[in-house]
Amino acid sequence: MNPRSVTLRPRPPWFGGTLQTVRALRWPIPAALPPGHRLWLPLPDGDALASTLHLPSAAGSPAKPLAALVHGLTGSEDDPYLREHAAGLLRRGFPVLRINLRGSAKSRSRSTSHYHLGRSADLAAALSALPDALTGRGIVVAGWSLGGALALLLLAREGERRDVAPILAGAAICPPLQPEVAHQAIDANAVLGRALLALYRAEVLAVPARDLDADLRRAAARATSLHEFEATVTAPRFGYPSYEVFTEMERPAAVLPDIRVPTLLLMGGDDPLVPAAESMEVIDWDACPAVAPLVVRGAGHCGFYDLGRENLSVRAIGAFFEGAAGGAAAADVPVIERAASAAARVADPAPA
């Protein structure tokens, strides 16, 4: 499915990619959510992922799949964008599970290692630990930034999720489709890039990790760029011979043709951290029939704050998940086309 592009009408004062990004990642007023239930999802090596489960309050509404939401690099379940989407999906009747990755702040107390770009097996293990009472109607998965990369890998790697309840749909928001392109853009950003590296370094070093020896800790402390950090810490720590092998083996763009689950790919046309054009230009979209790519000009990185009561990505993901989970499509309307059309309508209600 070929990419579609729309232009966002920004919500003041969030004009431009950088301000949209700051709003998404660091807005100090969190979206309201009903009380949740803390779950610890076990991993095979004894670590566990902290998560928060919310159940919709609408009585009598049709039961919907569980929506599993995954944060990005140095994030958590409380990132503004993730709370906003959790609230939006709850309003639509989806049970919501906000998952914290291994080694992130919320999961740190039960972590002896850390997440990385390709550790999608952690998500598969966590989802497989959920009871049938939560997953009996299937699962939909959404991830942001690095979490979006993990979601794409999970959807493509059917062998990893053989013990997971059926995943009916996925969404990846601003994922680093070509990791080295994203790392280069982050390192070139004097403000956001420096802040992200500092947060990442602090997060990694804070985990009482059994797989981070003294040499790797020294490398983490002296890395001056995200590229250097991934090359001198992450790659050797997790057994990759080099940075180049690491990024090639865990490249989200390379697995898009393997995805068979209807998947919405949302990219910001002016994303300062994950350049959309450079990330998408070499992808053969005809070979990716289950992926619906939508580029939103003016959205920044995980922003999408337009003039709507809910932001554009909340509306688009909600419509896509409802379209994909709404039962069998007509014989001449595949599920992916129905879901993609629903997402496009709410993203661009009055196309030129």
N, C-alpha and C positions, 0 to 999 in steps of 0.2 A: 504494500500500500504506500503510495507516494506521499511525502510530507505535505501537510497543509499549513499555511501561514495565516495568522490573524494579527491585528494590531490592537494592543491594549490601550484603553483610555485610563490613564493613571488616576488613582485616588490621591488628591492633594494631602500632604506635601510630598508624596513618594514619587517624584519625577526622576526617571533615569534608572539605569541598572544598578548603580551602587546604592542609592537610597532604598530601592526595592529590596535589595539584598540585606541591608542593615535592618530594615523593618522585619523581614522574615526571620532573621537569625537572633536578633537581640532586642526585640520590642519588650519593654519592661512590664507591660500590663497583659497578663496571660488571659487567654480565652477561658471563659467559665466552663467547667465540666462538672457533671454530677459526681458524687462520691464513687470511687472505684474500689476494686478488690486487688490487693497485691498478690501476684503469683510469682513463684520462682520456677523457671523452666529448666530442668536439668540437662546437662550436656554429658556426652559419654565419658569424658575424662574427669568428671567430678565437679567442674565449674557449673555455674547456673546463671541464667539471664533473668534479671528483674523485669517484671512487666506489670502493667495495670490493666485490669479488665473493667469495662463499663458496659452495662446492659441498657438498651433503649427503654424509655419510660412509657412510650405510647402503647396503651392497652389495646389489644385487638388488632394491631397492625400485623400484616403477613410476616412470618418469620423470614429472616434474611441471613445470608452467609456471615460468618465472622470476618471482620475486617482487621487484618494484622498490619500495623503501621511501624515503619523502621526509620530511625533518624540517620543523619549524616555524620561526617567526620567531626569529632569532639562534641557531638550533640548528646541529647537525651530525650526521654519521653516528654519533657517539659519545654522543648523548643517551641517558639511561637507558632511556626507553620504546622507543626505536628498536632498541637492542641487544637488549632483552628479546624483542621481536617477531621480530627476526632469528633469535635462538636458537630460539624456538618454531617458526618456519616451517622451519628447518633440521631440527629433530627430526621434522617431518612429511614430510621428503623434498623440500622446495622448494629449488632454488638461490635464493640471495638476493643482491640488489644494493642496497647502501646508497648512496644518491645525495646528494651535497652540492650545494646550490644555488649559482648564480653569486654570487660576492662573499662567500660564507660563509667561515669560517676555513680550512677544508680546500681550498677552490677558489680562495682569494685569489691565489695565485701565478700563476694563469692567467686572472685576471678583470680586465677593464677597465670593467666596469659591475656592476650589482647586480640581485638578484631583486626582485620585488614581487608583490603579491596576484594579479595577472592574467597573470603571465609563464609561462603554461602551455606556450607554444611552445618554451621551453627544454627542458622534459621531453620533448616530442615529438621534438625534434632529437636529444637524448641517446639516447633509446631507439631511434631509427632508425639510430644508428651501431653498434648491437650486431650481432655476426655471427649468422647463422642457427644456428650451433651452440649458442648460448645461448637463442635465442628460437624455435626450431623447434617447440616445444610450446606456444607462446603466452606471454603475459605476464599477471600479475596485479599491480595497483598499489595501494599503500596510502600515505596521507599523513596527517600529524598537524598539527592547527592550520592555519597558513598552508599547509603542505604538503598538507593535506586539501583546502583550497580549490583549490589547483593541480591536484590529482588530479581533482576534480569537473569543473573546466573542461576538462581534457584529455579526460575521458571524453565530455563533451558536444560538444566541437569536433572532429567527425569529419574536417573538412578539414585541421586541423593535424596529425593523426596518419595521414595517408594513406600515409606511408612507414614506419609502425611496424608490427611484427608484430601479429597479432590480440591484442587485450586481452580476456581472458576474464572478468575480474571486477575490481571495484574496492572499496576501503574508504576512507572518510574519517572520521577520528576528531577530534571537537571542532573542525570547521572553522568559521570565521566566516561563516556563511551570509548574514548581513546585516552587512556590514563596519562600518557606522557604529555598530551596536549593540555590537559587540565593542570598537571603539575607545573608546566611551563607558564601558563597564565597566572596561576596562583603565585608563583615565585616572582613574576614580573609586577605584581600588584604590591606597591610599597606599604600600603596600609592594611588591607584585608589579608594579604599573604603573610605578612610578618605576624599579625595577630593569630592567624590560624596555625602557623608553625609553632608559636609559643604555647598555645593551648594544647596542641597535639603532643608536643614534647612533655609538657607537664602531666598530661593524662597517662601517657605510656610509662613514664618514670614513677608515677604514683602507685602503680599496681605491684603488689609483692609477687613478681612473676618468677616462675621457675625456669623459664626459657629465655631470660634476658640476663646474660652474664655481665661481668665487669667490663669487658671490652665493648660489648654492645651498648652498655649504659654510657660509656665514655663517648662512643660514636653519636649517641642520641644527644648528649649534652653539647657537642661541638658542631652538629649539623647546622648549616647556615641557610638551607633551603629545603623545601619539601622533597624535591628530587633527591637531594643528598641524603635526607633522612630515610627515604624509602630504599635507596641504593645501599646504604651502609648499615642500616638497622633492620628494616622490615624484611628485605630480600634474604640476607643471610640468616636472620633469626628463624625464618620459616622454611628454610631449606631450598630456596631458589638460588641457582648458580650466579645470577646477576640481576640487576634491575631490568635489563632488557627481556630476560626470560620471564621474570615476574609479571611485567606488564603485558607481555604477549600471551602468557598462559591464562591470565585473568582479565582479558580484554572484553568488556561487555559488548562492544560492537560486533565482535566475532561470533557471538552466540545468538544473535538476533534471528538468524535463519532456523535455529533449532527450537525456537519457542513455538509451541502449539496452542498455548492458552491465550485468549484475547488479551492484548496488552496495550495500554495507552502509554505513549512516550511523550512527555511534555518537556519542551526545552525553551529556555528564555533566549530570545533573539539577541539580546544585549547582555547576556550573562557575563559578568566580569571574571568568573572563576572557571566556567566550563564553556568555552566558545562553541556556540551551536554549529555555525557554518563549517568550521574546520573539523569538528567532531563527526559531522554527518555526511560530508561531501563524498567520501569514498565508499559509502554503504550502498549495496545493491538492494534497493527497497523491494524490487520484484521478487527477491529471494526470501523476503520476510513477510509472508502473507498474514501472520497473526498479529503483527505489530502496527499500530496506528500512530504515526508520528505527527505531532502538532507543535509548531514553532510559534511562540507568542512574542512578538516584538514589544519591547518595553517592560518585560516581566522581571528582568534581573535574574538572580540565582535564588530559586525557590520563593520568589515574591508573588507576582501575579495579582497585585492589589489594584483592582480597577474600581469602577464606580458602583458596583453591585453591593448589596447587603452582605453577601458572602463573596469572597474573592473568586477570581476566575477559575483557579485550579480546584477549589472546593466544589464549585458547580460542575466543572468538567469531569472530575473523578467520580463525583456522586452519580452523575448521569451515565457515565461509562459503566460503572459497577452495576447500577440498576439495569442497564440494557443487557449486560452480559449475564446477569444472574436472574433475568426475568422469565426463564423458561426457554424451550426450544424455539428457534427462529423459524420463520416460514421457509419452505424448501428453496425459494429463490432469494432469500435474504440471510446470508450467513451471520452468525452471532457477532463476529468481529465488525462487520459492516453496520449492523444495527447499533452496536455499542459506540462505534466511532462516530456515526451520524448524530447520536444523542449528545456526545461530548462536544462535537463541533457546533451544534445548534446553540448550546448554552455559552460556548466560548465566543461565538461570533453570531449573535442573533439577527443581525441585519447586515449580511455581507454585501460588499459593494458589487 
